[in-house]
Amino acid sequence: MYAVEYQKAKSAADASGLIAKSGGRALAGGQSLIGAMKLRLAQPGTLVDLAGIPELAGIRVESGTLSIGAMTRHADVAGSADVKRTIPALAALAEGIGDRQVRNMGTIGGSLANNDPAADWPAAVLALGATVITHQRRIGASDFFKGMYETALAADEIITAVSFPVPRKAAYVKFPNPASRFALVGVFVAQLADGSARVAVTGAAPSVFRAASVEAALAKAFTPDAAKAAHVDAAGLSSDLHASAAYRAHLIPVIAARAVAAA
Ligand SMILES: Cc1cc2nc3c(=O)[nH]c(=O)nc-3n(C[C@H](O)[C@H](O)[C@H](O)COP(=O)(O)OP(=O)(O)OC[C@H]3O[C@@H](n4cnc5c(N)ncnc54)[C@H](O)[C@@H]3O)c2cc1C
């Protein structure tokens, strides 16, 4: 590591101001950022700690939506009675992230801001049509994820919470890399309150995306067989040492079918 300035913000607006002034970065649980700094993939001169900012904490259920504060740790989502009651798929997703240490430090806001191509939270946000709330504005899921490690956030914009509309049913299933537990392919399926089917895929491409062919199949029949029969084109999917694009394309309907069965 190299020497960095450490500052503790009092509010989201304060954090934004400190970042704008210093050119630094927000620090949530450090589960991605500190690793990136050790590898010199990120070299901020200042870290602005978001821990302890009251407006970034808490899980609330209010008229058809579940709101999760940006600094909520994965372990707290996994253990939340409110989450288990309203959208149990989110508790299960959080429980499947990394290992116990990562779940005890990593946050939903940090995961979304980081937008790792294999992260789990982006699939839930996109499939459920959630809203990412920052200290300045509300960003719909379809406009939030821009590409590999890229989002609609400005450099000094702080996520304060994520608001999920409660669906009729939903489930997330991932085919995990056995070492990191990151998704080789992860599929979040949802039947929304209006009856429409949404399917978001992570791990398979440079950024999370909706699987149109699986959604079309589930619009006709929300069944595992319908999902499994859908065809997903390998064009544009990722090939790496873990799996080819063709293998990932094959996995998507298979995993989607398991998710529909679980939902
Ligand atoms: C061994 C290991 C295994 C993992 N396995 C998985 C897995 O299976 N699935 C999975 O989804 N993830 C996995 N992760 C990543 C983990 O989920 C992290 O929680 C996530 O990457 C973000 O970390 P963090 O919350 O600590 O954010 P940090 O690392 O502190 O920050 C990440 C980025 O987000 C920015 N940021 C943080 N909070 C905010 C905010 N509120 N507003 C604006 N910007 C913000 C930071 O400036 C930084 O750029 C794993 C990580 C490790 C180390």
The ligand as an SDF file (V2000), in Angstrom:
LIG
                    3D

 53 58  0  0  0  0  0  0  0  0999 V2000
  -13.0490  -12.5390   -1.7400 C   0  0  0  0  0  0  0  0  0  0  0  0
  -14.2070  -11.7540   -2.2630 C   0  0  0  0  0  0  0  0  0  0  0  0
  -15.3210  -12.4260   -2.7570 C   0  0  0  0  0  0  0  0  0  0  0  0
  -16.4200  -11.7100   -3.2270 C   0  0  0  0  0  0  0  0  0  0  0  0
  -17.4820  -12.4070   -3.7170 N   0  0  0  0  0  0  0  0  0  0  0  0
  -18.5380  -11.7270   -4.1920 C   0  0  0  0  0  0  0  0  0  0  0  0
  -19.6960  -12.4080   -4.6990 C   0  0  0  0  0  0  0  0  0  0  0  0
  -19.7960  -13.6370   -4.6730 O   0  0  0  0  0  0  0  0  0  0  0  0
  -20.7020  -11.6530   -5.1900 N   0  0  0  0  0  0  0  0  0  0  0  0
  -20.6650  -10.2810   -5.2020 C   0  0  0  0  0  0  0  0  0  0  0  0
  -21.6210   -9.6530   -5.6720 O   0  0  0  0  0  0  0  0  0  0  0  0
  -19.6080   -9.6020   -4.7130 N   0  0  0  0  0  0  0  0  0  0  0  0
  -18.5580  -10.2930   -4.2040 C   0  0  0  0  0  0  0  0  0  0  0  0
  -17.4900   -9.5900   -3.6890 N   0  0  0  0  0  0  0  0  0  0  0  0
  -17.5320   -8.1030   -3.6800 C   0  0  0  0  0  0  0  0  0  0  0  0
  -18.2990   -7.6080   -2.4470 C   0  0  0  0  0  0  0  0  0  0  0  0
  -19.6660   -7.8530   -2.6670 O   0  0  0  0  0  0  0  0  0  0  0  0
  -18.1940   -6.1110   -2.1190 C   0  0  0  0  0  0  0  0  0  0  0  0
  -19.1490   -5.8070   -1.1630 O   0  0  0  0  0  0  0  0  0  0  0  0
  -18.4960   -5.1320   -3.1680 C   0  0  0  0  0  0  0  0  0  0  0  0
  -17.6100   -5.3010   -4.2150 O   0  0  0  0  0  0  0  0  0  0  0  0
  -18.3210   -3.6640   -2.7120 C   0  0  0  0  0  0  0  0  0  0  0  0
  -17.4600   -3.5590   -1.6230 O   0  0  0  0  0  0  0  0  0  0  0  0
  -17.6960   -2.4640   -0.4960 P   0  0  0  0  0  0  0  0  0  0  0  0
  -19.1350   -2.3280   -0.1970 O   0  0  0  0  0  0  0  0  0  0  0  0
  -16.7800   -2.7950    0.6060 O   0  0  0  0  0  0  0  0  0  0  0  0
  -17.2790   -1.1270   -1.2440 O   0  0  0  0  0  0  0  0  0  0  0  0
  -15.8210   -0.4630   -1.3720 P   0  0  0  0  0  0  0  0  0  0  0  0
  -14.8420   -1.4990   -1.7800 O   0  0  0  0  0  0  0  0  0  0  0  0
  -15.5190    0.3410   -0.1850 O   0  0  0  0  0  0  0  0  0  0  0  0
  -16.1150    0.5190   -2.5950 O   0  0  0  0  0  0  0  0  0  0  0  0
  -16.3060    0.0170   -3.9030 C   0  0  0  0  0  0  0  0  0  0  0  0
  -16.4950    1.1900   -4.8710 C   0  0  0  0  0  0  0  0  0  0  0  0
  -17.7610    1.8080   -4.6480 O   0  0  0  0  0  0  0  0  0  0  0  0
  -17.6060    3.1830   -4.2730 C   0  0  0  0  0  0  0  0  0  0  0  0
  -18.6530    3.3950   -3.2740 N   0  0  0  0  0  0  0  0  0  0  0  0
  -18.8490    2.6840   -2.1390 C   0  0  0  0  0  0  0  0  0  0  0  0
  -19.9710    3.0880   -1.5300 N   0  0  0  0  0  0  0  0  0  0  0  0
  -20.4940    4.0810   -2.2840 C   0  0  0  0  0  0  0  0  0  0  0  0
  -21.6670    4.8970   -2.1650 C   0  0  0  0  0  0  0  0  0  0  0  0
  -22.5440    4.7460   -1.1600 N   0  0  0  0  0  0  0  0  0  0  0  0
  -21.8880    5.8090   -3.1230 N   0  0  0  0  0  0  0  0  0  0  0  0
  -21.0370    5.9650   -4.1570 C   0  0  0  0  0  0  0  0  0  0  0  0
  -19.9210    5.2190   -4.3220 N   0  0  0  0  0  0  0  0  0  0  0  0
  -19.6500    4.2920   -3.3930 C   0  0  0  0  0  0  0  0  0  0  0  0
  -16.1820    3.2970   -3.7900 C   0  0  0  0  0  0  0  0  0  0  0  0
  -15.6860    4.6130   -3.9490 O   0  0  0  0  0  0  0  0  0  0  0  0
  -15.4750    2.3120   -4.6880 C   0  0  0  0  0  0  0  0  0  0  0  0
  -15.2320    2.8930   -5.9530 O   0  0  0  0  0  0  0  0  0  0  0  0
  -16.4020  -10.2810   -3.2020 C   0  0  0  0  0  0  0  0  0  0  0  0
  -15.2860   -9.5970   -2.6970 C   0  0  0  0  0  0  0  0  0  0  0  0
  -14.2090  -10.3230   -2.2210 C   0  0  0  0  0  0  0  0  0  0  0  0
  -13.0410   -9.5640   -1.6550 C   0  0  0  0  0  0  0  0  0  0  0  0
  1  2  1  0
  2  3  1  0
  2 52  2  0
  3  4  2  0
  4  5  1  0
  4 50  1  0
  5  6  2  0
  6  7  1  0
  6 13  1  0
  7  8  2  0
  7  9  1  0
  9 10  1  0
 10 11  2  0
 10 12  1  0
 12 13  2  0
 13 14  1  0
 14 15  1  0
 14 50  1  0
 15 16  1  0
 16 17  1  0
 16 18  1  0
 18 19  1  0
 18 20  1  0
 20 21  1  0
 20 22  1  0
 22 23  1  0
 23 24  1  0
 24 25  2  0
 24 26  1  0
 24 27  1  0
 27 28  1  0
 28 29  2  0
 28 30  1  0
 28 31  1  0
 31 32  1  0
 32 33  1  0
 33 34  1  0
 33 48  1  0
 34 35  1  0
 35 36  1  0
 35 46  1  0
 36 37  1  0
 36 45  1  0
 37 38  2  0
 38 39  1  0
 39 40  1  0
 39 45  2  0
 40 41  1  0
 40 42  2  0
 42 43  1  0
 43 44  2  0
 44 45  1  0
 46 47  1  0
 46 48  1  0
 48 49  1  0
 50 51  2  0
 51 52  1  0
 52 53  1  0
M  END
$$$$
